[in-house]
């Protein structure tokens, strides 16, 4: 059974990899955009019509794009991992840790958006601008690990 599954995955490897890359792009685009939305949201007047629009935009971005994309990234990525037995490769282990941390960042951003929607504003705009750099740094490290395979 496991051999049959691995054979099927290897026959569809290019399609799985394409799906993985496509949904990584969607996920990362959303993770670049979401903190920026939060900055604009925080700059709007509490209780205003503008704030309500930001709450709805953020909810749609999280629920329609970012979270489904992250789930598909994980499904495609785990399929690729299984197909090439990547868990034995050091570059992959480092990449896996970064993706795990990026998923934690995703959860943190989702949680922060829900706090904003409740009227809480615990983080400054400056802190959000700094946090906005995290996905870019993760992308640089992941691309280097996957392409260069330094170890």
Secondary structure, DSSP 8 states (H G I E B T S, - for coil): -HHHHHHHHHHTHHHHHHHHHHHHHHHHHHHHHHHHHHHHHHHS-TTSHHHHHHHHHHHHIIIIIIHHHHHHHHHHHHHHHHHHTGGG-HHHHHHHHHHHHHHHHHHHHHHHHHHHHTT---S-HHHHHHHTTHHHHHHHHHHHHHHH---
